[in-house]
Amino acid sequence: MSWFKKLIAGEESRQQGPRFGFQVLKNTNTTLPLEPWFDYICGINGRLIEDGNSYLFCQEVWNCRGRDVSFTVWTAKGYRLKDIIYRIPSDTDTPHLGLTMQWTSLAVADQIWHILDVAPQSPADIAGLLPYSDYIIGTPEVILRGESGLYELVQEYLNRPLRLFVYNHEYDVTRELTITPSRNWGGDGILGCVLGYGALHRLPAPLHEPIQAPGETLFDSEQFPPTEPTGLLGGLPTQFQQPPLTPTNFTTPAFAQPPPMLKLTGSPASSTPPPSMGHAHGRHKPKRVHHTALDMDVYLKEGEEKSKELDRGSTPTGNKSLPPPPKGAPPPPRRGTVVKSDAPSPATTPKPQEEQQVQEI
């Protein structure tokens, strides 16, 4: 069962990625593109190095004499994996790579401090630290451990020169500078700069390298070619298919020509709206007719004119249309009484006084 557990643990480590590797400390071989401190050799010929056995690593390199060897390299600049192909010469008895390495954890690359702000005339300013582009990656004096490692080192070298290894992201260069911590420089702090530490202040990829887009390695366009949906409109009858868009029918409902405005010529009761189309089954509600403000003004004006005409027909407008009542005429008789009159017959009766007055006028 022990070999089975080791096999399962090895498969899990391969899926999670490398966590240890040979860190390059020195490189004297100019033909092998490995950067000291930043690059870690985590695998060889497609297999991850799990136990850090330097003898097996050298034996694998020896077996590749006269052929190409593939190194799986993890770089702290951008936290990426890359493959480097190097040809081992066959004319030497002992192949020599020109590397000085040590087996260590990849978490060592997190022991960096990002320079954020630098106060003028401070020890950091005098030493030449550049804000936002410089990273303190180590010192030749001791190995820095943890976030407080740099603070403890600076306390020990108070008022004494201290050498630091500084990496600049904009120029992609590493330089060594000397700084003298002091409390009497006229400002706050011993160095006079603000430092950032943690996951948000890791080393980014160099500016000359292309930026890796999100999901670029998860979804490969060659492995998953784009496919068009089939069977959606191809199997439908021709009368249900949408006609192709042409310059003549390329219109949208938002820009279509509006219907003509409805004009009211009579009362609302006489004007009947068009019949509304009902549903295929079930009860339906009649559609509401929406009138504009102009139609309402016309309707109100027509109603006002009609009311004025009715007022003119029901009430007298002046004394010229009807004559005044005759003077001295008896009052009208009451209901149920008989009026006796000595007037002559209608054949010989002269015209009433009202008609005479009207003629005279």
Phi, psi and chi 1 to 4 in degrees:
 res  aa     phi    psi   chi1   chi2   chi3   chi4
   1 MET       -  -22.6  -69.0  -63.3  -66.9      -
   2 SER   -66.7  -40.4   59.4      -      -      -
   3 TRP   -68.7  -31.6   63.5  -90.8      -      -
   4 PHE   -69.0  -39.9 -178.1   73.4      -      -
   5 LYS   -64.7  -38.6  -68.2 -179.2  179.3  179.4
   6 LYS   -66.3  -36.9  -69.4 -178.1  179.5  179.6
   7 LEU   -65.5  -42.8  179.3   61.9      -      -
   8 ILE   -64.8  -41.5  -63.8  -61.8      -      -
   9 ALA   -64.6  -37.4      -      -      -      -
  10 GLY   -66.0  -39.7      -      -      -      -
  11 GLU   -65.1  -39.8  -68.1  -64.4  -26.7      -
  12 GLU   -65.4  -39.6  -68.0  179.5   -5.5      -
  13 SER   -65.8  -34.7   63.1      -      -      -
  14 ARG   -68.1  -37.3  -69.5 -172.4 -174.4   94.1
  15 GLN   -70.5  -37.6  -66.8  178.0    2.0      -
  16 GLN   -78.0  -18.0  -63.8  176.5   -1.3      -
  17 GLY   100.1  168.4      -      -      -      -
  18 PRO   -71.3  146.3   25.8  -33.3      -      -
  19 ARG  -121.0  -14.3  -67.7 -179.9  -66.0  177.7
  20 PHE  -133.7  161.8  -69.3   86.7      -      -
  21 GLY  -174.6  171.6      -      -      -      -
  22 PHE   -84.7  109.2  -73.1  107.0      -      -
  23 GLN   -78.6  130.7 -176.1 -176.5   17.6      -
  24 VAL   -79.6  118.7  179.0      -      -      -
  25 LEU   -98.5  -31.0  -58.4  179.8      -      -
  26 LYS  -151.4  139.9 -173.0  177.7 -179.4 -179.6
  27 ASN  -135.3  114.6 -176.2    8.0      -      -
  28 THR  -103.9   -0.8   58.3      -      -      -
  29 ASN   -96.2  111.6 -170.5   -6.6      -      -
  30 THR   -75.4  -18.6   56.9      -      -      -
  31 THR   -85.5  -10.2   60.1      -      -      -
  32 LEU  -104.5  108.2 -172.3   58.1      -      -
  33 PRO   -79.0   76.0   28.8  -32.0      -      -
  34 LEU  -124.2  131.4  -68.8  174.7      -      -
  35 GLU   -97.2  129.3  -66.5 -174.0   75.9      -
  36 PRO   -62.4  145.9  -21.4   32.3      -      -
  37 TRP    72.0  -36.8 -166.9   91.1      -      -
  38 PHE   -85.6  -33.1  -62.0  102.2      -      -
  39 ASP  -100.0  141.2  -69.7  -15.6      -      -
  40 TYR  -128.9  126.5  -64.5   73.6      -      -
  41 ILE   -85.3  110.8  -61.8  178.7      -      -
  42 CYS  -105.6  -14.0  -57.0      -      -      -
  43 GLY  -156.5  162.1      -      -      -      -
  44 ILE  -141.8  130.1 -178.0  170.8      -      -
  45 ASN    54.5   42.4  -67.6  -27.2      -      -
  46 GLY    84.0    2.0      -      -      -      -
  47 ARG  -119.2  138.1  -62.2 -172.5  -59.8  -88.9
  48 LEU   -75.5  146.0  -69.0  179.8      -      -
  49 ILE   -89.0  115.8  -56.0  173.8      -      -
  50 GLU  -103.1  -33.9  -60.9  175.9   -3.5      -
  51 ASP  -105.7  -10.3   52.9   -1.9      -      -
  52 GLY    72.8   27.6      -      -      -      -
  53 ASN   -79.5  110.0 -168.0  -26.4      -      -
  54 SER   -70.0  -28.2   59.3      -      -      -
  55 TYR   -66.7  -44.9  174.6   77.8      -      -
  56 LEU   -65.1  -34.4  -65.6  179.2      -      -
  57 PHE   -65.1  -44.9  178.8   81.0      -      -
  58 CYS   -67.4  -34.2  -65.2      -      -      -
  59 GLN   -67.3  -37.5 -174.4   66.7   30.2      -
  60 GLU   -65.6  -39.2 -173.9   71.0   19.9      -
  61 VAL   -65.6  -38.4  174.3      -      -      -
  62 TRP   -64.5  -36.5  172.1  -95.0      -      -
  63 ASN   -70.4  -15.0  -64.8  -24.7      -      -
  64 CYS   -99.4   23.4  -64.8      -      -      -
  65 ARG   -64.0  131.5  -72.7 -176.5  -56.7  168.3
  66 GLY    79.1    3.8      -      -      -      -
  67 ARG  -130.2  178.3  -64.8 -179.1  -62.1  155.7
  68 ASP   -91.0  140.6  -67.2  -21.4      -      -
  69 VAL  -116.9  140.2   60.6      -      -      -
  70 SER  -108.6  125.3  174.0      -      -      -
  71 PHE  -107.8  129.1  -64.8  112.2      -      -
  72 THR   -90.6  114.0  -58.4      -      -      -
  73 VAL  -115.5  130.4  179.7      -      -      -
  74 TRP  -103.2  127.4 -177.4   86.2      -      -
  75 THR  -111.0  140.9  174.9      -      -      -
  76 ALA   -75.7  -12.1      -      -      -      -
  77 LYS   -84.1   94.6  -64.5  179.8 -179.8  179.4
  78 GLY    90.9   -2.4      -      -      -      -
  79 TYR    54.7   60.3  -74.7   57.6      -      -
  80 ARG  -124.0  159.4  -61.7 -179.2  177.9 -178.3
  81 LEU  -106.0  140.5  -76.4  173.3      -      -
  82 LYS  -145.2  157.3   59.0 -177.2  179.5  179.6
  83 ASP  -109.8  133.1  -66.3  -30.1      -      -
  84 ILE  -120.2  124.3  -64.8  179.3      -      -
  85 ILE  -100.1  126.9  -52.2  -61.8      -      -
  86 TYR  -135.2  135.8  179.8   72.6      -      -
  87 ARG   -93.8  124.6 -171.6  169.8 -173.8   82.7
  88 ILE   -84.1  123.4  -54.9  -63.1      -      -
  89 PRO   -67.2  150.4   22.2  -30.2      -      -
  90 SER  -105.7   -3.0   58.6      -      -      -
  91 ASP   -88.4    0.7   53.3   -8.7      -      -
  92 THR  -112.2  147.4   58.0      -      -      -
  93 ASP   -75.2  -35.0  -63.8  -24.5      -      -
  94 THR  -122.1  104.0   56.5      -      -      -
  95 PRO   -63.3  132.9   18.7  -26.8      -      -
  96 HIS  -122.3  123.3 -177.9   65.8      -      -
  97 LEU   -88.7  -21.3  -63.0  177.9      -      -
  98 GLY    76.8   30.3      -      -      -      -
  99 LEU  -117.2  145.5  -60.4  176.9      -      -
 100 THR  -117.1  118.5  -57.5      -      -      -
 101 MET  -133.2  162.9  -57.3 -178.3  -63.6      -
 102 GLN  -141.3  144.5   67.8  174.4   -1.3      -
 103 TRP   -80.6  119.8  179.2 -103.7      -      -
 104 THR  -151.8  171.5 -177.9      -      -      -
 105 SER   -82.5  150.5  172.5      -      -      -
 106 LEU   -70.9  -13.9  -57.2 -175.5      -      -
 107 ALA   -68.2  -11.8      -      -      -      -
 108 VAL   -62.8  -27.8  176.3      -      -      -
 109 ALA   -68.3  -14.7      -      -      -      -
 110 ASP   -80.9   -9.2  -64.7  -24.8      -      -
 111 GLN   -83.8   67.6  -49.2  -63.0  -35.1      -
 112 ILE  -133.1  158.6   59.8  172.5      -      -
 113 TRP  -129.5  126.1  -70.1  -97.7      -      -
 114 HIS   -92.6  128.4 -172.8 -165.5      -      -
 115 ILE   -80.5  116.8  -53.5  -62.2      -      -
 116 LEU   -99.9  -57.2  -61.1  179.3      -      -
 117 ASP  -129.1  145.0  -74.8  -33.5      -      -
 118 VAL  -128.0  122.1  177.3      -      -      -
 119 ALA   -77.3  142.4      -      -      -      -
 120 PRO   -66.8  145.2   21.9  -31.0      -      -
 121 GLN    61.2   25.0  -58.2  -58.1  -37.3      -
 122 SER   -95.1  167.8   62.8      -      -      -
 123 PRO   -58.6  -35.1  -27.4   35.6      -      -
 124 ALA   -68.1  -37.3      -      -      -      -
 125 ASP   -68.9  -40.7 -173.6   22.4      -      -
 126 ILE   -67.5  -34.8  -63.3  174.3      -      -
 127 ALA   -73.0  -21.3      -      -      -      -
 128 GLY   101.8   23.3      -      -      -      -
 129 LEU   -74.4  135.2  -71.2  175.6      -      -
 130 LEU  -104.2  129.9  -58.5  177.7      -      -
 131 PRO   -70.0  142.8   24.2  -31.6      -      -
 132 TYR    68.2   -7.7  -60.4  101.9      -      -
 133 SER  -121.9  -10.4   60.1      -      -      -
 134 ASP  -101.5  144.6  -82.2   -8.5      -      -
 135 TYR  -132.2  127.0  -65.0   81.9      -      -
 136 ILE   -83.3  114.2  -61.9  176.2      -      -
 137 ILE  -104.7  -10.6   61.2  175.3      -      -
 138 GLY   166.5 -171.5      -      -      -      -
 139 THR  -150.8  146.1  174.3      -      -      -
 140 PRO   -74.1   -6.0   25.0  -32.5      -      -
 141 GLU   -78.8  -55.5  -49.5  -61.1  -20.0      -
 142 VAL  -141.1  174.5  -66.3      -      -      -
 143 ILE   -95.1  123.0  -61.7  177.1      -      -
 144 LEU   -82.5  132.6  -59.3  177.2      -      -
 145 ARG  -127.7  122.6  -58.8  -69.7 -175.6 -176.2
 146 GLY    80.4  173.7      -      -      -      -
 147 GLU   -67.7  -32.9 -176.4  177.3   -0.2      -
 148 SER   -86.8    2.7   60.7      -      -      -
 149 GLY   -64.4  -42.5      -      -      -      -
 150 LEU   -68.6  -37.3 -178.9   61.6      -      -
 151 TYR   -65.3  -41.2  176.0   76.7      -      -
 152 GLU   -66.7  -36.5  -64.3  172.6   -2.6      -
 153 LEU   -66.8  -40.2  178.9   65.1      -      -
 154 VAL   -66.3  -35.0  168.7      -      -      -
 155 GLN   -64.5  -36.7  -69.3  -74.0  -11.8      -
 156 GLU   -70.2  -32.3  -65.6  179.4    2.5      -
 157 TYR  -100.7   32.9  -79.7   81.7      -      -
 158 LEU   -66.5  127.5 -171.8   62.7      -      -
 159 ASN    63.9   23.3  -62.7  -36.4      -      -
 160 ARG  -132.5  150.5  -69.8 -169.3  -59.2  161.2
 161 PRO   -68.9  139.5   22.1  -30.4      -      -
 162 LEU  -130.6  129.6  173.0   63.5      -      -
 163 ARG   -91.1  137.0  -66.2 -177.6  -59.8  169.9
 164 LEU  -133.7  145.4  -63.0  174.8      -      -
 165 PHE   -95.6  123.0  -66.8  137.7      -      -
 166 VAL  -124.7  130.8  179.2      -      -      -
 167 TYR  -107.2  133.5  168.0   73.8      -      -
 168 ASN  -106.7  124.1 -173.3  -88.5      -      -
 169 HIS   -74.2  -36.5  165.5   59.2      -      -
 170 GLU   -69.4  -39.5  -65.9 -178.0   -3.2      -
 171 TYR   -98.5   -8.7  -63.2   95.8      -      -
 172 ASP    56.2   50.3 -166.3   20.0      -      -
 173 VAL  -134.7  154.2  -66.0      -      -      -
 174 THR  -117.9  132.2  -56.8      -      -      -
 175 ARG  -134.1  160.9   67.1 -171.1 -171.4  -82.8
 176 GLU  -110.6  129.2  178.9 -177.5  -20.0      -
 177 LEU  -132.5  163.4   54.3   81.8      -      -
 178 THR  -116.6  130.9  -56.6      -      -      -
 179 ILE  -128.9  145.5 -173.2  172.8      -      -
 180 THR  -116.8  103.1  -56.5      -      -      -
 181 PRO   -64.8  142.0  -17.9   30.7      -      -
 182 SER  -155.7  150.4  175.6      -      -      -
 183 ARG  -100.4   -7.5  -62.6 -176.6 -177.0  -86.0
 184 ASN  -108.6   30.0  -57.4  -37.6      -      -
 185 TRP   -87.9   -7.5   63.2  -86.9      -      -
 186 GLY   103.7   10.9      -      -      -      -
 187 GLY  -143.7 -167.0      -      -      -      -
 188 ASP   -88.6  145.8  -62.5  -25.5      -      -
 189 GLY    86.3  170.2      -      -      -      -
 190 ILE   -89.6  -36.8  -58.5  176.5      -      -
 191 LEU   -97.8  -24.8  -60.3  179.1      -      -
 192 GLY    78.5   32.9      -      -      -      -
 193 CYS  -146.4  158.7   61.7      -      -      -
 194 VAL  -100.4  130.5 -179.7      -      -      -
 195 LEU  -112.7  143.6  -58.8  177.4      -      -
 196 GLY  -116.0  139.1      -      -      -      -
 197 TYR  -141.5  140.7 -178.6   88.0      -      -
 198 GLY   124.8 -166.4      -      -      -      -
 199 ALA   -66.5  -29.0      -      -      -      -
 200 LEU   -78.7   -5.9  -62.2  178.3      -      -
 201 HIS  -124.9   34.9  -58.1  -79.0      -      -
 202 ARG   -76.3  165.9  -66.5  175.0  176.1  175.3
 203 LEU   -70.8  126.1  -69.3  178.2      -      -
 204 PRO   -82.1  169.1   29.1  -32.1      -      -
 205 ALA   -69.0  151.0      -      -      -      -
 206 PRO   -59.8  154.8  -23.1   33.1      -      -
 207 LEU   -69.0  -26.2  -62.5  178.5      -      -
 208 HIS   -80.5  -10.3   58.6   80.7      -      -
 209 GLU   -88.7  145.8  -67.4 -174.3    4.7      -
 210 PRO   -67.5  144.7   23.7  -32.6      -      -
 211 ILE   -78.3  131.0  -60.4  177.0      -      -
 212 GLN   -80.2  121.6 -175.2  176.1    4.5      -
 213 ALA   -75.3  152.2      -      -      -      -
 214 PRO   -63.9  133.8  -21.1   31.5      -      -
 215 GLY    77.5   11.9      -      -      -      -
 216 GLU   -70.5  -35.7 -161.5  171.0   62.7      -
 217 THR   -92.5  -13.1   57.5      -      -      -
 218 LEU   -83.7  -36.5  -63.1 -179.9      -      -
 219 PHE  -124.5  104.1  -55.5   99.7      -      -
 220 ASP   -91.6  132.0 -167.1   -0.8      -      -
 221 SER   -68.1  -30.0   59.1      -      -      -
 222 GLU   -73.4  -35.7  -62.6  180.0   -1.7      -
 223 GLN   -75.4  -35.9 -175.4  177.4    0.0      -
 224 PHE  -120.4   83.8  -58.2   98.8      -      -
 225 PRO   -69.6  149.1   25.6  -33.8      -      -
 226 PRO   -68.6  132.7   24.2  -32.7      -      -
 227 THR  -119.0  143.3   57.4      -      -      -
 228 GLU   -90.2  143.5  -62.3 -179.2   -2.5      -
 229 PRO   -66.6  133.6   22.1  -31.9      -      -
 230 THR  -116.8  152.5   58.3      -      -      -
 231 GLY    83.4    5.9      -      -      -      -
 232 LEU   -86.6  -52.0  -63.5 -178.8      -      -
 233 LEU  -112.3  -13.4  -65.9  178.4      -      -
 234 GLY   -69.9  -32.6      -      -      -      -
 235 GLY   -89.1   -2.0      -      -      -      -
 236 LEU   -79.9  153.0  -65.1  178.8      -      -
 237 PRO   -62.8  161.8  -19.7   30.3      -      -
 238 THR   -68.4  -27.9   55.7      -      -      -
 239 GLN   -74.0  -15.1   59.5  -92.2   21.9      -
 240 PHE  -100.4   -4.6  -68.1  102.7      -      -
 241 GLN   -80.4  144.4  -65.1 -175.8    0.0      -
 242 GLN   -76.6  133.0 -175.3  178.5    3.2      -
 243 PRO   -68.2  154.3   24.5  -33.1      -      -
 244 PRO   -66.5  150.7   24.0  -33.4      -      -
 245 LEU   -78.6  126.1  -63.9  177.9      -      -
 246 THR  -125.8  164.4   58.0      -      -      -
 247 PRO   -59.3  -20.9  -23.4   32.4      -      -
 248 THR   -84.1  -36.2   56.7      -      -      -
 249 ASN  -108.2   13.4   62.4   -1.9      -      -
 250 PHE   -81.5   76.2 -172.0   74.2      -      -
 251 THR  -130.7  152.6   57.2      -      -      -
 252 THR  -113.4  152.4   56.5      -      -      -
 253 PRO   -58.5  -26.7  -23.5   32.7      -      -
 254 ALA   -68.9  -29.2      -      -      -      -
 255 PHE  -108.3   11.5  -63.2   94.2      -      -
 256 ALA   -71.6  159.7      -      -      -      -
 257 GLN   -71.0  128.3 -175.4  177.1    3.0      -
 258 PRO   -71.2  156.1   26.1  -33.6      -      -
 259 PRO   -70.4  157.6   24.8  -33.0      -      -
 260 PRO   -64.7  149.4   22.1  -32.7      -      -
 261 MET   -72.9  139.0 -173.6  179.1  -63.3      -
 262 LEU   -81.4  128.2  178.3   62.6      -      -
 263 LYS  -109.0  133.8  -64.6 -175.8 -179.9 -179.5
 264 LEU   -94.5  119.1  -63.5  177.9      -      -
 265 THR  -104.2  -16.4   55.9      -      -      -
 266 GLY  -132.7 -158.5      -      -      -      -
 267 SER   -75.6  161.3   60.7      -      -      -
 268 PRO   -64.4  -26.7  -13.8   21.2      -      -
 269 ALA   -70.9  -32.4      -      -      -      -
 270 SER   -78.7  -26.4   60.0      -      -      -
 271 SER   -88.5  117.5   59.9      -      -      -
 272 THR  -103.1  134.0   58.8      -      -      -
 273 PRO   -70.2  157.9   26.9  -34.3      -      -
 274 PRO   -64.3  149.8   23.7  -33.3      -      -
 275 PRO   -64.8  137.7   24.1  -33.4      -      -
 276 SER   -88.8  146.7   58.4      -      -      -
 277 MET   -80.1  126.0  -62.0  178.3   63.0      -
 278 GLY   -89.0  177.4      -      -      -      -
 279 HIS   -79.8  170.3  -60.8  -78.8      -      -
 280 ALA   -68.3  -31.3      -      -      -      -
 281 HIS  -150.1  155.9   58.4  -84.1      -      -
 282 GLY    91.0  174.3      -      -      -      -
 283 ARG   -79.9  152.7  -58.3  177.9   60.4 -177.6
 284 HIS  -134.8  154.6   62.4  -83.6      -      -
 285 LYS  -101.6  141.7  -62.6 -179.6 -179.6 -179.8
 286 PRO   -67.8  146.2   24.6  -33.4      -      -
 287 LYS   -74.9  145.7  -65.1 -175.8  178.3  179.3
 288 ARG   -85.2  140.1  -62.5 -179.6  179.9  179.3
 289 VAL   -96.2  122.2 -179.7      -      -      -
 290 HIS   -99.1  119.3  -61.2  -83.3      -      -
 291 HIS   -99.6  150.6  -57.8  -71.6      -      -
 292 THR   -87.9  172.2   59.3      -      -      -
 293 ALA   -66.3  -32.4      -      -      -      -
 294 LEU   -66.9  -40.2 -178.9   60.7      -      -
 295 ASP   -64.6  -37.2  -63.0  -24.1      -      -
 296 MET   -67.4  -37.3  -64.8  -58.6  -62.6      -
 297 ASP   -63.9  -42.0  -66.8  -18.4      -      -
 298 VAL   -64.2  -41.4  174.4      -      -      -
 299 TYR   -64.2  -43.5  169.5   71.1      -      -
 300 LEU   -66.5  -37.2  -66.3  176.0      -      -
 301 LYS   -66.6  -40.4 -172.5  174.6 -179.2 -179.0
 302 GLU   -66.1  -38.8  -68.6  179.2   -3.9      -
 303 GLY   -65.3  -36.0      -      -      -      -
 304 GLU   -66.7  -40.0 -176.1  179.6   -1.8      -
 305 GLU   -66.0  -38.8  -66.7  178.0   -4.4      -
 306 LYS   -65.6  -38.5  -72.2 -174.9  176.7 -177.9
 307 SER   -67.5  -33.9   62.1      -      -      -
 308 LYS   -67.0  -39.4  -71.5 -178.1  178.9 -179.1
 309 GLU   -64.1  -39.8  -67.8  177.9   -1.3      -
 310 LEU   -65.9  -35.6  -65.9  175.4      -      -
 311 ASP   -66.8  -38.3  -67.8  -18.6      -      -
 312 ARG   -66.4  -35.9  -66.8 -165.8 -169.7  103.3
 313 GLY   -77.7  -24.4      -      -      -      -
 314 SER   -92.7  -25.7   59.9      -      -      -
 315 THR  -120.1  143.8   57.8      -      -      -
 316 PRO   -68.1  146.5   24.3  -33.0      -      -
 317 THR  -100.7  -15.0   56.2      -      -      -
 318 GLY  -174.5 -179.2      -      -      -      -
 319 ASN   -92.4   -0.5  -63.6  -29.9      -      -
 320 LYS   -80.9  -27.2  -64.7 -177.7  179.9 -179.7
 321 SER   -78.4  -34.6   60.4      -      -      -
 322 LEU  -121.2  139.2  -65.2  176.6      -      -
 323 PRO   -76.6  159.0   28.3  -34.4      -      -
 324 PRO   -74.0  158.3   26.4  -33.2      -      -
 325 PRO   -66.0  148.6   25.1  -33.1      -      -
 326 PRO   -67.0  146.8   25.3  -33.9      -      -
 327 LYS   -76.7  141.8  -65.5 -178.5 -179.8 -178.8
 328 GLY    73.1   14.8      -      -      -      -
 329 ALA   -78.7  143.8      -      -      -      -
 330 PRO   -68.4  157.0   28.0  -36.0      -      -
 331 PRO   -68.0  159.8   25.0  -32.9      -      -
 332 PRO   -65.5  143.7   24.3  -33.5      -      -
 333 PRO   -70.4  153.7   27.6  -35.6      -      -
 334 ARG   -82.1  165.2  -63.3 -179.0  179.3  179.0
 335 ARG   -72.1  139.7  -69.1 -176.7  178.0 -178.8
 336 GLY    89.4    2.2      -      -      -      -
 337 THR  -113.0  149.1   58.1      -      -      -
 338 VAL  -101.3  128.8  179.4      -      -      -
 339 VAL   -98.6  123.5 -179.9      -      -      -
 340 LYS   -92.8  135.3  -63.7 -179.2 -179.8 -178.6
 341 SER  -136.8  137.2  175.9      -      -      -
 342 ASP   -97.5   18.4  -62.1  -24.1      -      -
 343 ALA   -72.7  148.6      -      -      -      -
 344 PRO   -67.4  178.2   24.7  -33.0      -      -
 345 SER   -70.6  162.4   61.1      -      -      -
 346 PRO   -65.2  -23.5  -23.7   32.8      -      -
 347 ALA   -69.6  -34.4      -      -      -      -
 348 THR  -106.3    4.8   58.3      -      -      -
 349 THR   -77.5  128.3  -59.3      -      -      -
 350 PRO   -69.4  170.9   27.4  -34.4      -      -
 351 LYS   -66.0  142.7  -66.1 -178.6  179.4 -177.9
 352 PRO   -61.2  163.9    5.5   -7.0      -      -
 353 GLN   -67.1  -31.1 -173.9  178.3   -2.0      -
 354 GLU   -65.0  -41.9  -63.3  177.7   -2.3      -
 355 GLU   -68.0  -35.5  -64.8  180.0    3.0      -
 356 GLN   -62.9  -42.0  -64.8  178.4    0.4      -
 357 GLN   -65.5  -36.9  -67.6  179.0   -3.0      -
 358 VAL   -66.8  -38.7  171.9      -      -      -
 359 GLN   -65.9  -39.4  -68.3  175.2   -1.3      -
 360 GLU   -64.9  -33.7  -69.4  177.8   -1.3      -
 361 ILE   -72.0      -  -66.7  173.2      -      -
